[in-house]
Amino acid sequence: MNIRIKKIHESAVIPEYATEHAAGMDLSACLDAPMTLGPGERAIVPTGLALAVPAGYEAQVRGRSGMAIKHGVLPANGVGTIDADYRGELGVILLNTSNEPFVVEHGMRVAQLVIARHETAEWSVVGELDKTARGAGGFGSTGA
């Protein structure tokens, strides 16, 4: 699959797969100066890139496990979605959950980008849903 990518800033880093079977590519910060996230703070970290994702696909912005375990820094919105019709700069909303300041520097890998196919749903409003063994059992209802 070929996806068009635009460097908004000359120093932006084009994402690449690190290994042959990697699902995600690292997204890097594109900053003029280091950015400090204090404990509990969140900020949008620019990447200097824009994409043209094909219709029927999305680009998912996901956290990096190393940043989460080593520094307590993760995407504030869990997984971000870049829709096929968005053409603005990619930004990563980072949240510092630790008790220490965290410094983001230019070129630092701050998230992963995964390209995924998706379906477009159509709703059928009905009076009743089909019965299942689980029924309406919610949070924690299927396990100990």
FITORNU-504659 format. One line per 3 residues: number of its first residue (from 1); for each residue x, y, z of N, C-alpha, C, O, CB. Coordinates in nm, 3 decimals, decimal comma. Last residue first. Glycine has a CB too. Example, Ala and Ser with C-alpha at 12.3 -4.5 7.8 and 13.67 -1.06 7.14 Angstrom:
% residues 2
2	1,285 -0,225 0,708 1,367 -0,106 0,714 1,290 0,003 0,787 1,341 0,114 0,804 1,408 -0,060 0,572 ~ 1,319 -0,569 0,780 1,230 -0,450 0,780 1,320 -0,330 0,780 1,424 -0,332 0,846 1,131 -0,447 0,905
% end
This chain:
% residues 144
144	-1,354 -1,413 3,639 -1,340 -1,392 3,784 -1,290 -1,254 3,813 -1,272 -1,218 3,930 -1,246 -1,494 3,846 ~ -1,575 -1,328 3,361 -1,461 -1,389 3,427 -1,458 -1,359 3,573 -1,544 -1,290 3,627 -1,334 -1,344 3,364 ~ -1,782 -1,191 3,250 -1,743 -1,318 3,186 -1,625 -1,385 3,254 -1,580 -1,490 3,208 -1,709 -1,294 3,041
141	-1,836 -0,950 3,375 -1,936 -1,056 3,387 -1,891 -1,189 3,327 -1,957 -1,291 3,350 -2,063 -1,012 3,321 ~ -1,684 -0,720 3,361 -1,640 -0,826 3,452 -1,735 -0,944 3,459 -1,715 -1,032 3,543 -1,624 -0,770 3,589 ~ -1,944 -0,529 3,244 -1,807 -0,523 3,294 -1,777 -0,633 3,396 -1,837 -0,638 3,504 -1,780 -0,387 3,356
138	-2,233 -0,716 3,175 -2,135 -0,616 3,136 -2,000 -0,637 3,199 -1,950 -0,749 3,207 -2,185 -0,481 3,169 ~ -2,494 -0,901 3,045 -2,383 -0,903 3,141 -2,271 -0,813 3,094 -2,218 -0,832 2,985 -2,331 -1,046 3,162 ~ -2,706 -0,930 2,877 -2,668 -0,793 2,910 -2,556 -0,786 3,013 -2,526 -0,678 3,064 -2,788 -0,718 2,961
135	-2,598 -1,231 2,729 -2,706 -1,134 2,749 -2,653 -0,995 2,776 -2,565 -0,947 2,704 -2,795 -1,176 2,863 ~ -2,453 -1,466 2,713 -2,406 -1,357 2,798 -2,516 -1,256 2,827 -2,525 -1,202 2,937 -2,288 -1,287 2,733 ~ -2,593 -1,619 2,529 -2,572 -1,672 2,663 -2,529 -1,561 2,760 -2,566 -1,564 2,877 -2,466 -1,785 2,660
132	-2,829 -1,407 2,351 -2,701 -1,476 2,365 -2,688 -1,529 2,506 -2,764 -1,488 2,595 -2,582 -1,381 2,330 ~ -3,089 -1,317 2,120 -3,049 -1,360 2,254 -2,912 -1,429 2,247 -2,882 -1,501 2,151 -3,155 -1,455 2,315 ~ -3,105 -1,027 1,907 -3,101 -1,172 1,925 -3,046 -1,205 2,064 -2,966 -1,129 2,119 -3,015 -1,239 1,815
129	-3,306 -0,744 2,012 -3,181 -0,803 1,962 -3,186 -0,953 1,984 -3,262 -1,002 2,068 -3,056 -0,740 2,033 ~ -3,599 -0,563 1,912 -3,533 -0,662 1,996 -3,404 -0,706 1,930 -3,393 -0,706 1,807 -3,625 -0,784 2,023 ~ -3,661 -0,362 1,731 -3,728 -0,363 1,861 -3,659 -0,455 1,960 -3,660 -0,429 2,080 -3,872 -0,405 1,845
126	-3,400 -0,185 1,552 -3,490 -0,298 1,573 -3,554 -0,287 1,711 -3,506 -0,213 1,797 -3,415 -0,434 1,557 ~ -3,235 -0,011 1,304 -3,306 0,004 1,431 -3,409 -0,107 1,442 -3,495 -0,123 1,354 -3,373 0,145 1,443 ~ -2,940 -0,055 1,173 -3,074 -0,110 1,153 -3,143 -0,104 1,289 -3,113 -0,183 1,378 -3,070 -0,258 1,095
123	-2,679 0,147 1,043 -2,762 0,106 1,155 -2,895 0,051 1,107 -2,956 0,104 1,014 -2,783 0,222 1,250 ~ -2,372 0,072 0,901 -2,507 0,121 0,875 -2,593 0,065 0,986 -2,582 -0,053 1,020 -2,560 0,080 0,732 ~ -2,021 0,149 0,923 -2,142 0,083 0,972 -2,268 0,152 0,919 -2,270 0,273 0,897 -2,143 0,081 1,124
120	-1,744 0,082 0,740 -1,839 0,188 0,769 -1,972 0,122 0,803 -2,028 0,048 0,722 -1,853 0,288 0,648 ~ -1,437 -0,066 0,856 -1,567 -0,075 0,789 -1,649 0,048 0,825 -1,626 0,111 0,928 -1,642 -0,205 0,829 ~ -1,084 -0,032 0,796 -1,203 -0,025 0,880 -1,327 -0,035 0,793 -1,322 -0,014 0,672 -1,205 0,104 0,962
117	-0,739 -0,114 0,817 -0,863 -0,110 0,740 -0,979 -0,099 0,837 -0,973 -0,152 0,948 -0,877 -0,236 0,648 ~ -0,467 0,078 0,943 -0,565 -0,029 0,961 -0,687 -0,005 0,872 -0,732 0,108 0,854 -0,609 -0,038 1,108 ~ -0,140 0,150 1,032 -0,240 0,167 0,927 -0,336 0,049 0,935 -0,294 -0,066 0,934 -0,174 0,178 0,785
114	0,000 0,300 1,312 -0,045 0,173 1,254 -0,153 0,205 1,151 -0,247 0,279 1,180 -0,098 0,074 1,365 ~ 0,263 0,455 1,468 0,158 0,476 1,369 0,127 0,342 1,305 0,216 0,277 1,250 0,200 0,582 1,262 ~ 0,357 0,535 1,803 0,361 0,445 1,687 0,243 0,479 1,597 0,139 0,525 1,642 0,355 0,295 1,732
111	0,547 0,805 1,958 0,428 0,722 1,939 0,453 0,626 1,824 0,555 0,633 1,756 0,302 0,809 1,912 ~ 0,792 0,933 1,978 0,690 0,961 2,081 0,566 0,875 2,069 0,485 0,872 2,163 0,651 1,103 2,074 ~ 1,128 0,955 1,942 1,015 0,871 1,903 0,909 0,878 2,013 0,933 0,836 2,126 1,060 0,723 1,878
108	1,276 1,271 1,891 1,243 1,165 1,986 1,121 1,087 1,934 1,024 1,147 1,888 1,214 1,223 2,128 ~ 1,309 1,489 1,724 1,352 1,358 1,674 1,321 1,243 1,767 1,338 1,127 1,728 1,498 1,361 1,649 ~ 1,347 1,718 1,989 1,330 1,698 1,845 1,386 1,561 1,804 1,496 1,522 1,844 1,401 1,812 1,766
105	1,230 1,591 2,307 1,326 1,660 2,222 1,299 1,630 2,075 1,236 1,530 2,042 1,470 1,620 2,258 ~ 1,063 1,625 2,606 1,050 1,575 2,468 1,144 1,659 2,383 1,140 1,782 2,385 0,901 1,583 2,415 ~ 1,109 1,547 2,938 1,150 1,637 2,831 1,140 1,565 2,697 1,199 1,459 2,677 1,294 1,689 2,855
102	0,911 1,537 3,221 0,960 1,459 3,108 0,989 1,556 2,994 0,904 1,637 2,957 0,856 1,350 3,064 ~ 0,917 1,554 3,581 0,906 1,619 3,449 0,966 1,528 3,341 1,059 1,452 3,367 0,979 1,756 3,450 ~ 0,756 1,298 3,778 0,877 1,368 3,736 0,852 1,440 3,603 0,774 1,391 3,521 0,996 1,270 3,722
99	0,555 1,130 3,832 0,575 1,239 3,928 0,696 1,324 3,893 0,735 1,412 3,970 0,590 1,184 4,069 ~ 0,366 1,039 3,533 0,465 1,018 3,638 0,468 1,139 3,733 0,395 1,236 3,715 0,605 0,994 3,578 ~ 0,209 1,077 3,317 0,143 1,023 3,436 0,240 1,004 3,552 0,199 0,959 3,659 0,076 0,891 3,404
96	0,187 1,298 3,075 0,289 1,253 3,168 0,219 1,208 3,296 0,175 1,292 3,375 0,394 1,365 3,197 ~ 0,059 1,250 2,757 0,025 1,274 2,897 0,136 1,216 2,984 0,174 1,100 2,969 -0,113 1,210 2,933 ~ 0,039 1,379 2,425 0,110 1,302 2,527 0,068 1,347 2,666 0,045 1,465 2,691 0,262 1,317 2,511
93	-0,099 1,362 2,128 -0,134 1,417 2,259 -0,068 1,330 2,365 -0,115 1,219 2,393 -0,291 1,424 2,280 ~ 0,064 1,434 1,838 0,047 1,327 1,937 0,018 1,393 2,071 0,099 1,470 2,122 0,175 1,234 1,945 ~ -0,038 1,532 1,514 0,007 1,568 1,647 -0,021 1,452 1,741 -0,120 1,380 1,724 -0,060 1,697 1,696
90	0,002 1,594 1,176 -0,018 1,492 1,279 0,040 1,543 1,410 0,154 1,591 1,415 0,047 1,356 1,238 ~ -0,151 1,866 1,005 -0,032 1,809 1,068 -0,071 1,705 1,173 -0,165 1,726 1,249 0,053 1,919 1,132 ~ -0,431 1,777 0,788 -0,349 1,864 0,872 -0,230 1,791 0,930 -0,209 1,672 0,907 -0,432 1,921 0,984
87	-0,612 1,629 0,649 -0,489 1,666 0,579 -0,399 1,757 0,661 -0,301 1,810 0,609 -0,522 1,732 0,449 ~ -0,857 1,375 0,663 -0,779 1,475 0,738 -0,647 1,503 0,666 -0,578 1,409 0,628 -0,752 1,427 0,882 ~ -0,994 1,167 0,545 -1,015 1,301 0,490 -0,940 1,411 0,566 -0,959 1,529 0,536 -1,161 1,333 0,490
84	-0,934 0,936 0,684 -0,892 0,946 0,544 -0,910 1,086 0,487 -0,845 1,119 0,388 -0,969 0,847 0,460 ~ -0,828 1,016 1,022 -0,925 0,977 0,921 -0,873 1,003 0,781 -0,780 1,082 0,760 -1,056 1,051 0,942 ~ -0,650 0,897 1,273 -0,634 0,991 1,163 -0,722 0,941 1,052 -0,696 0,836 0,992 -0,483 1,005 1,118
81	-0,706 0,852 1,614 -0,742 0,811 1,479 -0,718 0,926 1,383 -0,762 1,039 1,407 -0,888 0,765 1,472 ~ -0,527 0,739 1,904 -0,579 0,846 1,820 -0,607 0,793 1,681 -0,540 0,701 1,634 -0,481 0,964 1,813 ~ -0,581 0,566 2,194 -0,543 0,549 2,053 -0,608 0,664 1,975 -0,729 0,682 1,981 -0,588 0,408 1,997
78	-0,555 0,748 2,454 -0,544 0,604 2,428 -0,492 0,579 2,289 -0,371 0,571 2,268 -0,680 0,535 2,446 ~ -0,525 1,019 2,480 -0,654 0,970 2,431 -0,649 0,821 2,399 -0,733 0,772 2,323 -0,696 1,047 2,308 ~ -0,265 1,064 2,559 -0,372 1,100 2,651 -0,506 1,043 2,609 -0,593 1,020 2,694 -0,381 1,249 2,663
75	-0,005 0,830 2,519 -0,105 0,913 2,453 -0,224 0,937 2,546 -0,277 0,843 2,604 -0,152 0,849 2,322 ~ 0,234 0,856 2,794 0,152 0,782 2,700 0,053 0,876 2,631 0,030 0,987 2,678 0,076 0,667 2,772 ~ 0,481 0,802 3,032 0,431 0,896 2,931 0,359 0,816 2,823 0,414 0,721 2,768 0,548 0,981 2,869
72	0,630 0,668 3,221 0,491 0,697 3,252 0,429 0,797 3,155 0,335 0,869 3,191 0,479 0,750 3,392 ~ 0,891 0,586 3,166 0,869 0,726 3,201 0,725 0,760 3,240 0,700 0,870 3,288 0,908 0,811 3,087 ~ 0,900 0,308 3,121 1,019 0,378 3,173 0,987 0,516 3,228 1,048 0,560 3,326 1,122 0,390 3,065
69	0,643 0,239 3,027 0,700 0,169 3,142 0,818 0,245 3,203 0,833 0,246 3,326 0,746 0,029 3,101 ~ 0,596 0,427 2,815 0,499 0,405 2,922 0,564 0,343 3,045 0,543 0,391 3,156 0,385 0,315 2,873 ~ 0,816 0,406 2,650 0,788 0,535 2,715 0,693 0,518 2,832 0,705 0,585 2,934 0,730 0,635 2,613
66	0,786 0,135 2,571 0,905 0,180 2,643 0,883 0,311 2,716 0,927 0,328 2,830 1,022 0,193 2,549 ~ 0,548 0,131 2,421 0,554 0,063 2,551 0,673 0,108 2,633 0,663 0,119 2,756 0,559 -0,088 2,532 ~ 0,398 0,406 2,281 0,519 0,324 2,277 0,536 0,263 2,416 0,538 0,334 2,517 0,647 0,408 2,235
63	0,055 0,435 2,166 0,167 0,458 2,256 0,285 0,366 2,228 0,273 0,264 2,160 0,123 0,440 2,398 ~ -0,066 0,522 1,836 -0,063 0,441 1,958 0,061 0,472 2,040 0,159 0,528 1,990 -0,067 0,290 1,923 ~ -0,272 0,626 1,596 -0,158 0,674 1,674 -0,164 0,605 1,809 -0,257 0,626 1,887 -0,158 0,832 1,690
60	-0,372 0,484 1,295 -0,390 0,484 1,440 -0,261 0,530 1,507 -0,153 0,479 1,477 -0,431 0,342 1,491 ~ -0,526 0,577 1,008 -0,394 0,568 1,070 -0,417 0,582 1,219 -0,476 0,680 1,265 -0,295 0,679 1,015 ~ -0,764 0,386 0,821 -0,732 0,490 0,920 -0,587 0,472 0,960 -0,531 0,363 0,947 -0,828 0,482 1,044
57	-0,949 0,320 0,521 -0,838 0,297 0,613 -0,833 0,411 0,714 -0,890 0,518 0,693 -0,703 0,285 0,538 ~ -1,137 0,400 0,346 -1,150 0,264 0,396 -1,040 0,226 0,494 -1,037 0,113 0,544 -1,151 0,167 0,282 ~ -0,923 0,604 0,147 -1,059 0,576 0,197 -1,068 0,428 0,236 -1,012 0,342 0,168 -1,166 0,611 0,089
54	-0,577 0,644 0,250 -0,681 0,604 0,154 -0,816 0,579 0,221 -0,823 0,539 0,337 -0,637 0,478 0,080 ~ -0,441 0,938 0,393 -0,478 0,798 0,417 -0,588 0,760 0,318 -0,684 0,835 0,302 -0,525 0,776 0,565 ~ -0,214 1,143 0,355 -0,337 1,123 0,278 -0,369 0,974 0,288 -0,329 0,895 0,202 -0,320 1,170 0,126
51	-0,061 1,334 0,622 -0,084 1,213 0,544 -0,209 1,225 0,459 -0,297 1,306 0,486 -0,096 1,091 0,636 ~ 0,207 1,538 0,743 0,066 1,524 0,709 0,053 1,404 0,617 0,146 1,373 0,542 0,009 1,655 0,640 ~ 0,447 1,630 0,998 0,401 1,547 0,886 0,251 1,557 0,866 0,176 1,582 0,961 0,440 1,401 0,909
48	0,542 1,731 1,233 0,589 1,793 1,110 0,545 1,720 0,985 0,599 1,744 0,877 0,737 1,801 1,111 ~ 0,452 1,653 1,477 0,540 1,559 1,405 0,598 1,620 1,279 0,694 1,567 1,223 0,464 1,433 1,370 ~ 0,398 1,806 1,801 0,389 1,804 1,655 0,488 1,705 1,594 0,593 1,677 1,651 0,414 1,943 1,598
45	0,227 1,713 2,077 0,362 1,712 2,024 0,351 1,704 1,871 0,300 1,605 1,818 0,446 1,591 2,083 ~ 0,016 1,865 2,298 0,024 1,811 2,162 0,167 1,825 2,113 0,222 1,935 2,109 -0,075 1,883 2,066 ~ 0,019 1,762 2,642 0,044 1,859 2,535 0,043 1,788 2,402 0,067 1,667 2,393 0,178 1,933 2,558
42	-0,035 1,744 2,994 -0,050 1,688 2,860 -0,028 1,800 2,760 -0,052 1,917 2,789 -0,190 1,622 2,841 ~ 0,079 1,674 3,330 0,054 1,762 3,215 0,037 1,683 3,087 0,086 1,571 3,073 0,168 1,861 3,199 ~ 0,155 1,511 3,539 0,013 1,529 3,514 -0,020 1,617 3,395 -0,138 1,632 3,361 -0,050 1,587 3,633
39	0,461 1,678 3,572 0,375 1,570 3,622 0,228 1,604 3,600 0,181 1,711 3,638 0,403 1,544 3,771 ~ 0,532 1,855 3,261 0,537 1,837 3,405 0,449 1,720 3,447 0,372 1,669 3,366 0,494 1,965 3,478 ~ 0,708 1,830 2,978 0,577 1,794 3,032 0,595 1,772 3,182 0,664 1,679 3,223 0,518 1,666 2,960
36	0,890 2,045 2,777 0,885 1,976 2,906 0,740 1,955 2,947 0,660 2,049 2,951 0,961 2,056 3,014 ~ 1,051 2,036 2,472 0,922 2,060 2,537 0,920 1,980 2,666 0,946 1,859 2,664 0,801 2,020 2,442 ~ 1,325 2,192 2,293 1,269 2,087 2,379 1,140 2,132 2,447 1,121 2,251 2,475 1,372 2,045 2,485
33	1,244 2,356 1,981 1,311 2,356 2,112 1,250 2,244 2,195 1,136 2,204 2,171 1,295 2,495 2,184 ~ 1,119 2,285 1,752 1,226 2,385 1,741 1,308 2,391 1,869 1,425 2,427 1,867 1,167 2,523 1,710 ~ 1,031 1,945 1,673 1,030 2,061 1,762 1,144 2,156 1,732 1,252 2,114 1,691 1,037 2,017 1,907
30	0,872 1,677 1,616 0,935 1,776 1,530 0,924 1,910 1,603 0,822 1,978 1,596 0,866 1,782 1,387 ~ 0,893 1,339 1,727 0,863 1,479 1,755 0,937 1,569 1,658 1,051 1,541 1,621 0,899 1,515 1,901 ~ 0,799 1,057 1,525 0,898 1,136 1,598 0,851 1,280 1,617 0,777 1,335 1,534 1,032 1,135 1,523
27	0,658 0,738 1,528 0,638 0,879 1,496 0,733 0,960 1,584 0,745 0,934 1,704 0,488 0,924 1,518 ~ 0,743 0,415 1,410 0,759 0,519 1,511 0,733 0,657 1,453 0,780 0,690 1,344 0,899 0,513 1,570 ~ 0,495 0,193 1,292 0,613 0,272 1,261 0,623 0,382 1,366 0,521 0,436 1,408 0,606 0,333 1,114
24	0,369 -0,141 1,351 0,370 0,004 1,365 0,503 0,064 1,327 0,607 -0,001 1,330 0,335 0,043 1,504 ~ 0,417 -0,406 1,304 0,286 -0,354 1,266 0,286 -0,201 1,267 0,211 -0,139 1,191 0,178 -0,407 1,361 ~ 0,707 -0,572 1,181 0,649 -0,470 1,269 0,514 -0,423 1,216 0,499 -0,404 1,096 0,745 -0,350 1,284
21	0,852 -0,754 1,036 0,715 -0,790 1,072 0,649 -0,690 1,169 0,548 -0,722 1,231 0,715 -0,928 1,135 ~ 1,104 -0,634 0,989 1,027 -0,688 0,878 0,880 -0,712 0,914 0,792 -0,693 0,829 1,089 -0,816 0,831 ~ 1,137 -0,335 1,192 1,168 -0,473 1,158 1,073 -0,521 1,049 0,974 -0,454 1,019 1,157 -0,565 1,283
18	1,064 -0,068 1,186 1,194 -0,103 1,244 1,236 -0,246 1,210 1,355 -0,275 1,199 1,191 -0,085 1,394 ~ 0,923 0,125 0,931 0,911 0,002 1,010 1,050 -0,036 1,058 1,144 -0,037 0,979 0,846 -0,115 0,926 ~ 0,924 0,483 0,963 0,971 0,359 0,899 0,943 0,242 0,991 0,940 0,256 1,113 1,123 0,368 0,865
15	0,823 0,822 0,906 0,813 0,696 0,981 0,861 0,578 0,897 0,841 0,574 0,775 0,669 0,672 1,028 ~ 1,044 1,090 0,854 0,946 1,002 0,789 0,942 0,870 0,867 1,047 0,811 0,891 0,983 0,977 0,638 ~ 1,078 1,369 1,055 1,129 1,234 1,032 1,018 1,149 0,971 0,910 1,137 1,030 1,183 1,170 1,165
12	1,132 1,715 0,973 1,043 1,605 1,015 1,104 1,471 0,974 1,172 1,461 0,872 0,902 1,621 0,953 ~ 1,271 1,933 0,881 1,341 1,843 0,974 1,255 1,728 1,024 1,299 1,651 1,109 1,392 1,922 1,091 ~ 1,088 2,075 0,725 1,201 2,007 0,660 1,269 1,906 0,751 1,320 1,804 0,703 1,302 2,108 0,613
9	0,747 2,032 0,784 0,873 2,092 0,831 0,988 2,009 0,775 0,985 1,886 0,778 0,878 2,099 0,987 ~ 0,576 1,883 0,642 0,539 2,022 0,666 0,661 2,100 0,712 0,675 2,219 0,682 0,425 2,032 0,771 ~ 0,602 1,640 0,417 0,682 1,701 0,522 0,640 1,847 0,532 0,666 1,926 0,442 0,836 1,687 0,494
6	0,343 1,416 0,348 0,400 1,548 0,321 0,480 1,593 0,443 0,432 1,585 0,556 0,288 1,652 0,287 ~ 0,265 1,114 0,185 0,305 1,182 0,308 0,372 1,313 0,270 0,446 1,321 0,173 0,401 1,093 0,396 ~ 0,049 0,866 0,059 0,119 0,993 0,036 0,143 1,062 0,169 0,054 1,070 0,254 0,038 1,084 -0,059
3	0,100 0,526 0,068 0,031 0,638 0,131 0,115 0,763 0,108 0,235 0,765 0,135 0,008 0,612 0,283 ~ 0,053 0,219 -0,081 0,128 0,343 -0,089 0,043 0,455 -0,028 -0,071 0,475 -0,069 0,167 0,376 -0,236 ~ 0,084 -0,117 0,000 0,000 0,000 0,000 0,089 0,124 0,000 0,188 0,130 0,073 -0,096 0,000 0,121
% end
